[in-house]
Amino acid sequence: MGFLWNLFRIYSIQAKFHSQNIQEEQSSEDMLLTWVREITAGYEGVNIDRWGSSFRDGLAFLAMIDQYSKRFLNGPLYDYNDRAENYSTIQNVTDCLEVAERNINIPKLIEADPLISGDLEDRGLVL
């Protein structure tokens, strides 16, 4: 399983899958996007509105790793604001994927370059 699905499983966070006006369940991809939106809420610069473009700048990955490390490790692995302001997108995405692999045992199934350039299909990011 991919980065997002594994974090989703590890957190075991229940996202709201029904809006007040819609009674149908969301697709699993929409559920996951809702969860990512909730877990990254409050992080400056993170705006999760759809797959692909919402992840290209690496800030969503930084926020998810920050949340995970605060909850399950001995504190944050890095300062989110420092990383967001002073590190390149490629470095942030690459580091997040490596941290996930090393500290959370999530295999690195995507590469930073195709994600950032927009060449990675949304389905590849979801999986």
MOPAC internal coordinates of N, CA, C and O (Angstrom, degrees):
PM7 1SCF
backbone

  N    0.0000 0     0.00 0     0.00 0    0    0    0
  C    1.4483 1     0.00 0     0.00 0    1    0    0
  C    1.5122 1   109.77 1     0.00 0    2    1    0
  O    1.2310 1   120.92 1   -23.07 1    3    2    1
  N    1.3121 1   115.85 1   156.93 1    3    2    1
  C    1.4429 1   121.78 1  -175.92 1    5    3    2
  C    1.5231 1   114.55 1   -85.76 1    6    5    3
  O    1.2310 1   122.48 1    -1.87 1    7    6    5
  N    1.2967 1   112.85 1   178.13 1    7    6    5
  C    1.4662 1   123.28 1  -175.87 1    9    7    6
  C    1.5332 1   111.84 1   -51.85 1   10    9    7
  O    1.2310 1   120.41 1   123.94 1   11   10    9
  N    1.3248 1   116.83 1   -56.06 1   11   10    9
  C    1.4653 1   120.05 1  -174.97 1   13   11   10
  C    1.5215 1   112.64 1   -66.78 1   14   13   11
  O    1.2310 1   120.41 1   136.73 1   15   14   13
  N    1.3367 1   116.82 1   -43.27 1   15   14   13
  C    1.4603 1   119.35 1  -179.30 1   17   15   14
  C    1.5230 1   111.15 1   -62.46 1   18   17   15
  O    1.2310 1   120.44 1   139.68 1   19   18   17
  N    1.3233 1   116.77 1   -40.32 1   19   18   17
  C    1.4577 1   119.43 1   179.61 1   21   19   18
  C    1.5180 1   112.10 1   -66.99 1   22   21   19
  O    1.2310 1   120.13 1   137.64 1   23   22   21
  N    1.3228 1   117.37 1   -42.36 1   23   22   21
  C    1.4679 1   118.83 1   176.07 1   25   23   22
  C    1.5276 1   110.44 1   -62.10 1   26   25   23
  O    1.2310 1   120.84 1   139.15 1   27   26   25
  N    1.3098 1   116.00 1   -40.85 1   27   26   25
  C    1.4671 1   121.51 1   178.32 1   29   27   26
  C    1.5253 1   110.38 1   -58.26 1   30   29   27
  O    1.2310 1   120.10 1   133.79 1   31   30   29
  N    1.3135 1   117.42 1   -46.21 1   31   30   29
  C    1.4672 1   121.70 1   179.25 1   33   31   30
  C    1.5143 1   111.80 1   -66.32 1   34   33   31
  O    1.2310 1   120.36 1   136.65 1   35   34   33
  N    1.3530 1   116.92 1   -43.35 1   35   34   33
  C    1.4609 1   121.18 1  -178.05 1   37   35   34
  C    1.5147 1   111.06 1   -61.61 1   38   37   35
  O    1.2310 1   120.42 1   133.91 1   39   38   37
  N    1.3155 1   116.81 1   -46.09 1   39   38   37
  C    1.4634 1   120.00 1  -179.24 1   41   39   38
  C    1.5219 1   112.55 1   -67.02 1   42   41   39
  O    1.2310 1   120.48 1   147.38 1   43   42   41
  N    1.3278 1   116.69 1   -32.62 1   43   42   41
  C    1.4611 1   121.68 1  -175.26 1   45   43   42
  C    1.5244 1   111.24 1    52.97 1   46   45   43
  O    1.2310 1   121.37 1  -139.69 1   47   46   45
  N    1.2989 1   114.98 1    40.31 1   47   46   45
  C    1.4570 1   120.89 1   179.19 1   49   47   46
  C    1.5150 1   108.22 1   -88.52 1   50   49   47
  O    1.2310 1   121.66 1   -45.79 1   51   50   49
  N    1.3041 1   114.43 1   134.21 1   51   50   49
  C    1.4462 1   119.84 1   178.23 1   53   51   50
  C    1.5196 1   108.94 1   -91.82 1   54   53   51
  O    1.2310 1   120.57 1   -66.66 1   55   54   53
  N    1.3212 1   116.52 1   113.34 1   55   54   53
  C    1.4598 1   120.41 1   176.50 1   57   55   54
  C    1.5275 1   108.11 1   -85.34 1   58   57   55
  O    1.2310 1   121.09 1   -23.23 1   59   58   57
  N    1.2887 1   115.53 1   156.77 1   59   58   57
  C    1.4613 1   119.80 1   174.95 1   61   59   58
  C    1.5148 1   107.74 1   -77.46 1   62   61   59
  O    1.2310 1   120.82 1   -59.88 1   63   62   61
  N    1.3206 1   116.03 1   120.12 1   63   62   61
  C    1.4546 1   119.42 1  -173.77 1   65   63   62
  C    1.5237 1   112.53 1  -102.45 1   66   65   63
  O    1.2310 1   120.47 1   179.10 1   67   66   65
  N    1.3093 1   116.71 1    -0.90 1   67   66   65
  C    1.4629 1   120.67 1   177.77 1   69   67   66
  C    1.5147 1   108.32 1  -126.22 1   70   69   67
  O    1.2310 1   120.60 1   -45.89 1   71   70   69
  N    1.3058 1   116.45 1   134.11 1   71   70   69
  C    1.4583 1   117.97 1   170.81 1   73   71   70
  C    1.5175 1   106.92 1   -84.16 1   74   73   71
  O    1.2310 1   120.16 1   -11.60 1   75   74   73
  N    1.3050 1   117.31 1   168.40 1   75   74   73
  C    1.4596 1   120.34 1  -178.34 1   77   75   74
  C    1.5162 1   111.38 1   -66.58 1   78   77   75
  O    1.2310 1   120.12 1   152.25 1   79   78   77
  N    1.3290 1   117.38 1   -27.75 1   79   78   77
  C    1.4604 1   120.50 1  -176.15 1   81   79   78
  C    1.5213 1   113.57 1   -98.65 1   82   81   79
  O    1.2310 1   119.97 1   165.85 1   83   82   81
  N    1.3101 1   117.66 1   -14.15 1   83   82   81
  C    1.4627 1   121.07 1  -176.85 1   85   83   82
  C    1.5150 1   108.94 1  -116.87 1   86   85   83
  O    1.2310 1   120.43 1   -51.55 1   87   86   85
  N    1.2977 1   116.78 1   128.45 1   87   86   85
  C    1.4530 1   121.55 1  -177.05 1   89   87   86
  C    1.5208 1   113.03 1   -96.97 1   90   89   87
  O    1.2310 1   119.85 1   172.12 1   91   90   89
  N    1.3352 1   117.89 1    -7.88 1   91   90   89
  C    1.4574 1   120.08 1  -178.91 1   93   91   90
  C    1.5256 1   110.10 1   -82.25 1   94   93   91
  O    1.2310 1   120.92 1   -32.58 1   95   94   93
  N    1.3158 1   115.85 1   147.42 1   95   94   93
  C    1.4577 1   120.49 1   176.38 1   97   95   94
  C    1.5202 1   109.57 1   -71.13 1   98   97   95
  O    1.2310 1   121.14 1   -31.08 1   99   98   97
  N    1.3107 1   115.43 1   148.92 1   99   98   97
  C    1.4512 1   120.48 1   176.23 1  101   99   98
  C    1.5250 1   108.81 1   -78.20 1  102  101   99
  O    1.2310 1   121.22 1   -22.00 1  103  102  101
  N    1.3162 1   115.26 1   158.00 1  103  102  101
  C    1.4623 1   119.36 1   173.52 1  105  103  102
  C    1.5211 1   108.04 1   -66.82 1  106  105  103
  O    1.2310 1   120.44 1   -15.38 1  107  106  105
  N    1.3249 1   116.76 1   164.62 1  107  106  105
  C    1.4571 1   119.95 1   179.40 1  109  107  106
  C    1.5312 1   110.76 1   -62.52 1  110  109  107
  O    1.2310 1   119.87 1   145.96 1  111  110  109
  N    1.3209 1   117.85 1   -34.04 1  111  110  109
  C    1.4626 1   120.72 1   177.66 1  113  111  110
  C    1.5255 1   110.90 1   -67.29 1  114  113  111
  O    1.2310 1   120.27 1   139.45 1  115  114  113
  N    1.3218 1   117.09 1   -40.55 1  115  114  113
  C    1.4642 1   120.55 1   177.48 1  117  115  114
  C    1.5276 1   110.88 1   -67.42 1  118  117  115
  O    1.2310 1   120.78 1   141.83 1  119  118  117
  N    1.3304 1   116.10 1   -38.17 1  119  118  117
  C    1.4634 1   120.69 1   176.37 1  121  119  118
  C    1.5207 1   110.49 1   -58.98 1  122  121  119
  O    1.2310 1   120.95 1   133.50 1  123  122  121
  N    1.3150 1   115.80 1   -46.50 1  123  122  121
  C    1.4556 1   121.17 1  -179.30 1  125  123  122
  C    1.5233 1   110.67 1   -64.10 1  126  125  123
  O    1.2310 1   120.08 1   138.08 1  127  126  125
  N    1.3168 1   117.45 1   -41.92 1  127  126  125
  C    1.4576 1   120.78 1   178.49 1  129  127  126
  C    1.5328 1   110.84 1   -64.27 1  130  129  127
  O    1.2310 1   120.23 1   140.96 1  131  130  129
  N    1.3198 1   117.17 1   -39.04 1  131  130  129
  C    1.4628 1   121.55 1   175.96 1  133  131  130
  C    1.5212 1   110.09 1   -61.46 1  134  133  131
  O    1.2310 1   120.38 1   135.68 1  135  134  133
  N    1.3222 1   116.88 1   -44.32 1  135  134  133
  C    1.4625 1   120.95 1   178.87 1  137  135  134
  C    1.5278 1   111.01 1   -62.23 1  138  137  135
  O    1.2310 1   120.04 1   135.14 1  139  138  137
  N    1.3312 1   117.52 1   -44.86 1  139  138  137
  C    1.4649 1   120.65 1   179.19 1  141  139  138
  C    1.5309 1   109.34 1   -61.51 1  142  141  139
  O    1.2310 1   120.23 1   137.66 1  143  142  141
  N    1.3216 1   117.17 1   -42.34 1  143  142  141
  C    1.4609 1   121.28 1   178.54 1  145  143  142
  C    1.5268 1   110.61 1   -59.03 1  146  145  143
  O    1.2310 1   120.20 1   136.56 1  147  146  145
  N    1.3197 1   117.21 1   -43.44 1  147  146  145
  C    1.4665 1   121.67 1  -179.02 1  149  147  146
  C    1.5243 1   112.13 1   -69.37 1  150  149  147
  O    1.2310 1   119.71 1   137.55 1  151  150  149
  N    1.3162 1   118.16 1   -42.45 1  151  150  149
  C    1.4651 1   121.42 1  -176.14 1  153  151  150
  C    1.5300 1   111.51 1   -72.09 1  154  153  151
  O    1.2310 1   120.14 1   156.04 1  155  154  153
  N    1.3428 1   117.34 1   -23.96 1  155  154  153
  C    1.4569 1   120.61 1  -179.19 1  157  155  154
  C    1.5260 1   112.91 1  -101.96 1  158  157  155
  O    1.2310 1   120.10 1  -177.34 1  159  158  157
  N    1.3129 1   117.41 1     2.66 1  159  158  157
  C    1.4683 1   120.84 1   179.96 1  161  159  158
  C    1.5288 1   109.92 1   -58.99 1  162  161  159
  O    1.2310 1   120.75 1   -42.69 1  163  162  161
  N    1.3098 1   116.17 1   137.31 1  163  162  161
  C    1.4507 1   121.30 1   177.69 1  165  163  162
  C    1.5116 1   114.80 1    92.95 1  166  165  163
  O    1.2310 1   119.87 1   171.56 1  167  166  165
  N    1.3176 1   117.84 1    -8.44 1  167  166  165
  C    1.4645 1   120.74 1   177.38 1  169  167  166
  C    1.5305 1   108.64 1   -86.51 1  170  169  167
  O    1.2310 1   121.03 1   -55.73 1  171  170  169
  N    1.3166 1   115.64 1   124.27 1  171  170  169
  C    1.4539 1   120.94 1  -178.96 1  173  171  170
  C    1.5198 1   110.60 1   -61.26 1  174  173  171
  O    1.2310 1   121.18 1   -47.88 1  175  174  173
  N    1.3197 1   115.35 1   132.12 1  175  174  173
  C    1.4539 1   121.15 1   177.90 1  177  175  174
  C    1.5143 1   115.01 1    88.96 1  178  177  175
  O    1.2310 1   119.76 1   169.97 1  179  178  177
  N    1.3352 1   118.06 1   -10.03 1  179  178  177
  C    1.4650 1   120.44 1  -179.37 1  181  179  178
  C    1.5232 1   108.54 1   -94.38 1  182  181  179
  O    1.2310 1   121.24 1   -59.20 1  183  182  181
  N    1.3095 1   115.23 1   120.80 1  183  182  181
  C    1.4599 1   121.59 1   179.05 1  185  183  182
  C    1.5201 1   107.96 1  -135.28 1  186  185  183
  O    1.2310 1   120.74 1   -82.57 1  187  186  185
  N    1.3127 1   116.19 1    97.43 1  187  186  185
  C    1.4663 1   121.38 1  -177.60 1  189  187  186
  C    1.5188 1   108.63 1   -92.12 1  190  189  187
  O    1.2310 1   120.66 1   -73.58 1  191  190  189
  N    1.3252 1   116.34 1   106.42 1  191  190  189
  C    1.4585 1   118.55 1   176.97 1  193  191  190
  C    1.5257 1   112.47 1  -123.41 1  194  193  191
  O    1.2310 1   120.73 1   160.80 1  195  194  193
  N    1.3302 1   116.20 1   -19.20 1  195  194  193
  C    1.4705 1   119.73 1   177.04 1  197  195  194
  C    1.5231 1   108.58 1  -164.51 1  198  197  195
  O    1.2310 1   121.27 1   -11.94 1  199  198  197
  N    1.3141 1   115.18 1   168.06 1  199  198  197
  C    1.4567 1   120.80 1   177.58 1  201  199  198
  C    1.5152 1   109.39 1   -68.88 1  202  201  199
  O    1.2310 1   120.59 1   -17.92 1  203  202  201
  N    1.2955 1   116.47 1   162.08 1  203  202  201
  C    1.4601 1   121.63 1   176.00 1  205  203  202
  C    1.5056 1   112.37 1    82.85 1  206  205  203
  O    1.2310 1   120.83 1    87.81 1  207  206  205
  N    1.3287 1   116.02 1   -92.19 1  207  206  205
  C    1.4665 1   120.29 1  -172.13 1  209  207  206
  C    1.5229 1   113.12 1   -62.40 1  210  209  207
  O    1.2310 1   119.03 1   151.71 1  211  210  209
  N    1.3100 1   119.45 1   -28.29 1  211  210  209
  C    1.4675 1   121.82 1   179.86 1  213  211  210
  C    1.5243 1   112.45 1   -70.28 1  214  213  211
  O    1.2310 1   120.01 1   166.14 1  215  214  213
  N    1.3071 1   117.58 1   -13.86 1  215  214  213
  C    1.4629 1   121.95 1  -175.13 1  217  215  214
  C    1.5252 1   113.32 1  -112.03 1  218  217  215
  O    1.2310 1   119.83 1   169.65 1  219  218  217
  N    1.3138 1   117.92 1   -10.35 1  219  218  217
  C    1.4648 1   121.53 1  -171.93 1  221  219  218
  C    1.5238 1   114.36 1   -65.14 1  222  221  219
  O    1.2310 1   120.04 1   151.55 1  223  222  221
  N    1.3294 1   117.54 1   -28.45 1  223  222  221
  C    1.4710 1   118.35 1  -177.56 1  225  223  222
  C    1.5205 1   112.68 1   -84.81 1  226  225  223
  O    1.2310 1   119.87 1   174.55 1  227  226  225
  N    1.3350 1   117.86 1    -5.45 1  227  226  225
  C    1.4600 1   121.88 1   176.36 1  229  227  226
  C    1.5197 1   115.00 1    83.84 1  230  229  227
  O    1.2310 1   119.51 1   169.79 1  231  230  229
  N    1.3350 1   118.53 1   -10.21 1  231  230  229
  C    1.4648 1   120.71 1  -176.07 1  233  231  230
  C    1.5286 1   112.45 1   -66.94 1  234  233  231
  O    1.2310 1   120.13 1   144.79 1  235  234  233
  N    1.3195 1   117.36 1   -35.21 1  235  234  233
  C    1.4739 1   119.46 1   177.81 1  237  235  234
  C    1.5256 1   110.34 1   -63.73 1  238  237  235
  O    1.2310 1   120.44 1   138.66 1  239  238  237
  N    1.3221 1   116.76 1   -41.34 1  239  238  237
  C    1.4651 1   120.34 1   177.37 1  241  239  238
  C    1.5211 1   110.95 1   -63.61 1  242  241  239
  O    1.2310 1   120.49 1   136.35 1  243  242  241
  N    1.3430 1   116.67 1   -43.65 1  243  242  241
  C    1.4684 1   120.27 1   176.98 1  245  243  242
  C    1.5230 1   110.98 1   -57.81 1  246  245  243
  O    1.2310 1   120.66 1   134.73 1  247  246  245
  N    1.3221 1   116.33 1   -45.27 1  247  246  245
  C    1.4671 1   120.51 1  -178.62 1  249  247  246
  C    1.5262 1   111.44 1   -64.62 1  250  249  247
  O    1.2310 1   120.07 1   138.54 1  251  250  249
  N    1.3219 1   117.48 1   -41.46 1  251  250  249
  C    1.4684 1   119.87 1   179.77 1  253  251  250
  C    1.5250 1   111.52 1   -66.04 1  254  253  251
  O    1.2310 1   120.26 1   137.31 1  255  254  253
  N    1.3297 1   117.10 1   -42.69 1  255  254  253
  C    1.4598 1   119.93 1   177.54 1  257  255  254
  C    1.5211 1   109.97 1   -65.00 1  258  257  255
  O    1.2310 1   120.02 1   140.63 1  259  258  257
  N    1.3291 1   117.56 1   -39.37 1  259  258  257
  C    1.4591 1   121.17 1   177.99 1  261  259  258
  C    1.5296 1   110.73 1   -61.26 1  262  261  259
  O    1.2310 1   120.11 1   134.53 1  263  262  261
  N    1.3125 1   117.39 1   -45.47 1  263  262  261
  C    1.4661 1   121.25 1   178.12 1  265  263  262
  C    1.5216 1   110.94 1   -61.37 1  266  265  263
  O    1.2310 1   120.58 1   134.70 1  267  266  265
  N    1.3129 1   116.49 1   -45.30 1  267  266  265
  C    1.4635 1   120.43 1  -179.40 1  269  267  266
  C    1.5253 1   110.83 1   -61.62 1  270  269  267
  O    1.2310 1   120.48 1   131.70 1  271  270  269
  N    1.3306 1   116.69 1   -48.30 1  271  270  269
  C    1.4685 1   119.85 1  -175.82 1  273  271  270
  C    1.5239 1   111.56 1   -65.89 1  274  273  271
  O    1.2310 1   119.74 1   145.15 1  275  274  273
  N    1.3130 1   118.10 1   -34.85 1  275  274  273
  C    1.4701 1   120.83 1   177.69 1  277  275  274
  C    1.5253 1   110.82 1   -66.95 1  278  277  275
  O    1.2310 1   120.37 1   145.18 1  279  278  277
  N    1.3179 1   116.90 1   -34.82 1  279  278  277
  C    1.4625 1   120.91 1  -175.43 1  281  279  278
  C    1.5227 1   113.75 1   -86.82 1  282  281  279
  O    1.2310 1   120.43 1   143.62 1  283  282  281
  N    1.3276 1   116.78 1   -36.38 1  283  282  281
  C    1.4580 1   119.22 1  -168.91 1  285  283  282
  C    1.5219 1   115.80 1  -120.42 1  286  285  283
  O    1.2310 1   119.99 1   169.07 1  287  286  285
  N    1.3067 1   117.62 1   -10.93 1  287  286  285
  C    1.4548 1   120.54 1   177.37 1  289  287  286
  C    1.5243 1   108.28 1  -112.62 1  290  289  287
  O    1.2310 1   120.18 1     5.21 1  291  290  289
  N    1.2883 1   117.26 1  -174.79 1  291  290  289
  C    1.4671 1   120.70 1  -179.06 1  293  291  290
  C    1.5236 1   111.32 1   -83.59 1  294  293  291
  O    1.2310 1   120.34 1  -128.59 1  295  294  293
  N    1.2937 1   116.96 1    51.41 1  295  294  293
  C    1.4616 1   121.30 1   179.49 1  297  295  294
  C    1.5066 1   111.66 1   101.95 1  298  297  295
  O    1.2310 1   120.98 1    -4.68 1  299  298  297
  N    1.3183 1   115.73 1   175.32 1  299  298  297
  C    1.4693 1   120.01 1  -176.55 1  301  299  298
  C    1.5211 1   112.55 1   -63.21 1  302  301  299
  O    1.2310 1   121.05 1   -33.51 1  303  302  301
  N    1.3193 1   115.59 1   146.49 1  303  302  301
  C    1.4581 1   121.83 1   178.46 1  305  303  302
  C    1.5249 1   111.12 1   -82.51 1  306  305  303
  O    1.2310 1   120.38 1   159.49 1  307  306  305
  N    1.3087 1   116.88 1   -20.51 1  307  306  305
  C    1.4507 1   122.70 1  -179.45 1  309  307  306
  C    1.5171 1   108.36 1  -160.95 1  310  309  307
  O    1.2310 1   120.51 1   -10.22 1  311  310  309
  N    1.3285 1   116.63 1   169.78 1  311  310  309
  C    1.4517 1   122.59 1   176.62 1  313  311  310
  C    1.5289 1   108.02 1   -90.75 1  314  313  311
  O    1.2310 1   120.30 1   -63.72 1  315  314  313
  N    1.3331 1   117.04 1   116.28 1  315  314  313
  C    1.4606 1   120.98 1  -176.63 1  317  315  314
  C    1.5227 1   111.83 1   -55.40 1  318  317  315
  O    1.2310 1   120.27 1   130.11 1  319  318  317
  N    1.3230 1   117.09 1   -49.89 1  319  318  317
  C    1.4630 1   120.31 1  -176.65 1  321  319  318
  C    1.5247 1   112.03 1   -62.56 1  322  321  319
  O    1.2310 1   120.28 1   139.80 1  323  322  321
  N    1.3249 1   117.08 1   -40.20 1  323  322  321
  C    1.4496 1   120.69 1   177.70 1  325  323  322
  C    1.5239 1   110.39 1   -61.81 1  326  325  323
  O    1.2310 1   120.63 1   133.51 1  327  326  325
  N    1.3259 1   116.40 1   -46.49 1  327  326  325
  C    1.4669 1   120.19 1  -179.61 1  329  327  326
  C    1.5195 1   110.85 1   -63.36 1  330  329  327
  O    1.2310 1   120.48 1   135.58 1  331  330  329
  N    1.3444 1   116.69 1   -44.42 1  331  330  329
  C    1.4615 1   120.57 1  -177.47 1  333  331  330
  C    1.5276 1   111.54 1   -63.34 1  334  333  331
  O    1.2310 1   120.28 1   144.59 1  335  334  333
  N    1.3167 1   117.08 1   -35.41 1  335  334  333
  C    1.4653 1   121.26 1  -175.90 1  337  335  334
  C    1.5285 1   113.35 1   -88.51 1  338  337  335
  O    1.2310 1   119.52 1   146.87 1  339  338  337
  N    1.3131 1   118.52 1   -33.13 1  339  338  337
  C    1.4573 1   120.76 1  -167.37 1  341  339  338
  C    1.5208 1   116.55 1  -114.80 1  342  341  339
  O    1.2310 1   119.93 1   176.61 1  343  342  341
  N    1.3142 1   117.74 1    -3.39 1  343  342  341
  C    1.4587 1   120.10 1  -178.89 1  345  343  342
  C    1.5271 1   109.27 1  -116.93 1  346  345  343
  O    1.2310 1   121.20 1   -27.76 1  347  346  345
  N    1.3112 1   115.32 1   152.24 1  347  346  345
  C    1.4645 1   119.70 1   179.20 1  349  347  346
  C    1.5257 1   110.18 1   -73.30 1  350  349  347
  O    1.2310 1   121.66 1   -21.60 1  351  350  349
  N    1.3065 1   114.43 1   158.40 1  351  350  349
  C    1.4626 1   120.39 1   177.26 1  353  351  350
  C    1.5227 1   110.84 1   -58.14 1  354  353  351
  O    1.2310 1   120.63 1   134.05 1  355  354  353
  N    1.3192 1   116.40 1   -45.95 1  355  354  353
  C    1.4709 1   119.94 1  -178.38 1  357  355  354
  C    1.5212 1   110.62 1   -61.49 1  358  357  355
  O    1.2310 1   120.09 1   139.69 1  359  358  357
  N    1.3258 1   117.42 1   -40.31 1  359  358  357
  C    1.4582 1   120.28 1   179.49 1  361  359  358
  C    1.5227 1   110.99 1   -67.23 1  362  361  359
  O    1.2310 1   120.10 1   138.06 1  363  362  361
  N    1.3263 1   117.41 1   -41.94 1  363  362  361
  C    1.4613 1   120.27 1   179.88 1  365  363  362
  C    1.5282 1   112.00 1   -64.01 1  366  365  363
  O    1.2310 1   120.35 1   133.51 1  367  366  365
  N    1.3248 1   116.94 1   -46.49 1  367  366  365
  C    1.4681 1   119.75 1  -179.76 1  369  367  366
  C    1.5278 1   110.05 1   -64.81 1  370  369  367
  O    1.2310 1   120.40 1   133.52 1  371  370  369
  N    1.3166 1   116.84 1   -46.48 1  371  370  369
  C    1.4625 1   120.94 1   179.99 1  373  371  370
  C    1.5310 1   110.76 1   -59.25 1  374  373  371
  O    1.2310 1   120.52 1   132.93 1  375  374  373
  N    1.3273 1   116.61 1   -47.07 1  375  374  373
  C    1.4645 1   120.53 1  -179.84 1  377  375  374
  C    1.5250 1   111.85 1   -63.01 1  378  377  375
  O    1.2310 1   120.38 1   138.59 1  379  378  377
  N    1.3359 1   116.87 1   -41.41 1  379  378  377
  C    1.4760 1   119.53 1   179.49 1  381  379  378
  C    1.5187 1   111.51 1   -62.96 1  382  381  379
  O    1.2310 1   120.35 1   137.21 1  383  382  381
  N    1.3208 1   116.93 1   -42.79 1  383  382  381
  C    1.4620 1   119.81 1   178.92 1  385  383  382
  C    1.5244 1   110.96 1   -64.24 1  386  385  383
  O    1.2310 1   120.47 1   141.29 1  387  386  385
  N    1.3219 1   116.71 1   -38.71 1  387  386  385
  C    1.4694 1   120.19 1   178.33 1  389  387  386
  C    1.5231 1   111.94 1   -69.93 1  390  389  387
  O    1.2310 1   119.98 1   140.38 1  391  390  389
  N    1.3317 1   117.64 1   -39.62 1  391  390  389
  C    1.4728 1   121.16 1   176.73 1  393  391  390
  C    1.5232 1   109.82 1   -62.34 1  394  393  391
  O    1.2310 1   120.51 1   137.51 1  395  394  393
  N    1.3230 1   116.63 1   -42.49 1  395  394  393
  C    1.4611 1   120.32 1   179.53 1  397  395  394
  C    1.5159 1   111.05 1   -62.16 1  398  397  395
  O    1.2310 1   120.90 1   139.38 1  399  398  397
  N    1.3207 1   115.89 1   -40.62 1  399  398  397
  C    1.4641 1   119.53 1   179.77 1  401  399  398
  C    1.5305 1   111.32 1   -69.60 1  402  401  399
  O    1.2310 1   120.63 1   135.10 1  403  402  401
  N    1.3080 1   116.41 1   -44.90 1  403  402  401
  C    1.4665 1   121.85 1  -175.43 1  405  403  402
  C    1.5396 1   112.89 1   -75.21 1  406  405  403
  O    1.2310 1   120.04 1   136.42 1  407  406  405
  N    1.3140 1   117.52 1   -43.58 1  407  406  405
  C    1.4613 1   120.80 1  -172.32 1  409  407  406
  C    1.5261 1   114.83 1   -98.77 1  410  409  407
  O    1.2310 1   120.36 1   158.53 1  411  410  409
  N    1.3234 1   116.91 1   -21.47 1  411  410  409
  C    1.4681 1   119.49 1  -175.25 1  413  411  410
  C    1.5235 1   111.39 1  -119.90 1  414  413  411
  O    1.2310 1   120.28 1   177.38 1  415  414  413
  N    1.3291 1   117.06 1    -2.62 1  415  414  413
  C    1.4670 1   123.00 1  -179.07 1  417  415  414
  C    1.5223 1   112.90 1    60.76 1  418  417  415
  O    1.2310 1   121.04 1  -142.40 1  419  418  417
  N    1.3211 1   115.61 1    37.60 1  419  418  417
  C    1.4634 1   121.21 1   175.67 1  421  419  418
  C    1.5222 1   107.33 1  -100.11 1  422  421  419
  O    1.2310 1   119.93 1   -65.36 1  423  422  421
  N    1.3261 1   117.75 1   114.64 1  423  422  421
  C    1.4632 1   119.75 1  -177.97 1  425  423  422
  C    1.5266 1   111.46 1   -61.31 1  426  425  423
  O    1.2310 1   121.35 1   -36.81 1  427  426  425
  N    1.3035 1   115.03 1   143.19 1  427  426  425
  C    1.4624 1   121.81 1   179.49 1  429  427  426
  C    1.5250 1   108.21 1   -80.59 1  430  429  427
  O    1.2310 1   120.82 1   -79.43 1  431  430  429
  N    1.3287 1   116.03 1   100.57 1  431  430  429
  C    1.4595 1   121.05 1  -176.43 1  433  431  430
  C    1.5231 1   113.13 1  -102.19 1  434  433  431
  O    1.2310 1   120.64 1   170.72 1  435  434  433
  N    1.3302 1   116.38 1    -9.28 1  435  434  433
  C    1.4552 1   120.12 1   177.45 1  437  435  434
  C    1.5267 1   108.27 1  -126.97 1  438  437  435
  O    1.2310 1   121.08 1   -19.93 1  439  438  437
  N    1.2986 1   115.53 1   160.07 1  439  438  437
  C    1.4568 1   122.28 1   177.29 1  441  439  438
  C    1.5232 1   108.78 1  -110.93 1  442  441  439
  O    1.2310 1   120.92 1   -27.85 1  443  442  441
  N    1.3042 1   115.85 1   152.15 1  443  442  441
  C    1.4624 1   121.06 1  -176.40 1  445  443  442
  C    1.5290 1   112.35 1   -65.66 1  446  445  443
  O    1.2310 1   119.66 1   135.93 1  447  446  445
  N    1.3174 1   118.25 1   -44.07 1  447  446  445
  C    1.4695 1   120.97 1  -174.29 1  449  447  446
  C    1.5314 1   113.81 1   -57.12 1  450  449  447
  O    1.2310 1   118.90 1   128.54 1  451  450  449
  N    1.3306 1   119.70 1   -51.46 1  451  450  449
  C    1.4636 1   118.81 1   179.96 1  453  451  450
  C    1.5376 1   112.52 1   -64.82 1  454  453  451
  O    1.2310 1   120.16 1   146.61 1  455  454  453
  N    1.3115 1   117.30 1   -33.39 1  455  454  453
  C    1.4576 1   120.33 1   178.07 1  457  455  454
  C    1.5221 1   110.51 1   -63.65 1  458  457  455
  O    1.2310 1   120.60 1   129.58 1  459  458  457
  N    1.3159 1   116.46 1   -50.42 1  459  458  457
  C    1.4611 1   121.96 1  -176.40 1  461  459  458
  C    1.5278 1   111.89 1   -66.12 1  462  461  459
  O    1.2310 1   120.47 1   140.35 1  463  462  461
  N    1.3181 1   116.70 1   -39.65 1  463  462  461
  C    1.4705 1   120.59 1  -177.88 1  465  463  462
  C    1.5257 1   112.71 1   -76.10 1  466  465  463
  O    1.2310 1   120.11 1   165.89 1  467  466  465
  N    1.3312 1   117.39 1   -14.11 1  467  466  465
  C    1.4605 1   120.41 1  -177.50 1  469  467  466
  C    1.4979 1   113.66 1    89.23 1  470  469  467
  O    1.2310 1   120.52 1  -173.11 1  471  470  469
  N    1.3403 1   116.60 1     6.89 1  471  470  469
  C    1.4603 1   120.66 1  -179.85 1  473  471  470
  C    1.5308 1   112.64 1   -81.73 1  474  473  471
  O    1.2310 1   120.05 1   166.15 1  475  474  473
  N    1.3130 1   117.51 1   -13.85 1  475  474  473
  C    1.4614 1   121.36 1   178.37 1  477  475  474
  C    1.5243 1   108.55 1   -82.20 1  478  477  475
  O    1.2310 1   120.92 1   -56.24 1  479  478  477
  N    1.3178 1   115.85 1   123.76 1  479  478  477
  C    1.4551 1   119.62 1   178.39 1  481  479  478
  C    1.5247 1   109.50 1   -66.50 1  482  481  479
  O    1.2310 1   120.98 1   -30.63 1  483  482  481
  N    1.3266 1   115.73 1   149.37 1  483  482  481
  C    1.4618 1   120.51 1  -179.63 1  485  483  482
  C    1.5194 1   111.38 1   -54.10 1  486  485  483
  O    1.2310 1   120.31 1   140.07 1  487  486  485
  N    1.3027 1   117.02 1   -39.93 1  487  486  485
  C    1.4748 1   121.33 1  -179.05 1  489  487  486
  C    1.5341 1   110.93 1   -60.45 1  490  489  487
  O    1.2310 1   120.50 1   142.63 1  491  490  489
  N    1.3285 1   116.66 1   -37.37 1  491  490  489
  C    1.4605 1   120.47 1   177.43 1  493  491  490
  C    1.5093 1   111.01 1   -63.52 1  494  493  491
  O    1.2310 1   119.72 1   141.70 1  495  494  493
  N    1.3047 1   118.15 1   -38.30 1  495  494  493
  C    1.4612 1   122.06 1   177.75 1  497  495  494
  C    1.5229 1   110.48 1   -68.02 1  498  497  495
  O    1.2310 1   120.48 1   136.66 1  499  498  497
  N    1.3150 1   116.68 1   -43.34 1  499  498  497
  C    1.4611 1   120.74 1  -179.96 1  501  499  498
  C    1.5245 1   110.89 1   -62.32 1  502  501  499
  O    1.2310 1   120.57 1   134.71 1  503  502  501
  N    1.3158 1   116.52 1   -45.29 1  503  502  501
  C    1.4666 1   119.90 1  -177.95 1  505  503  502
  C    1.5013 1   110.90 1   -73.73 1  506  505  503
  O    1.2310 1   120.10 1   180.00 1  507  506  505

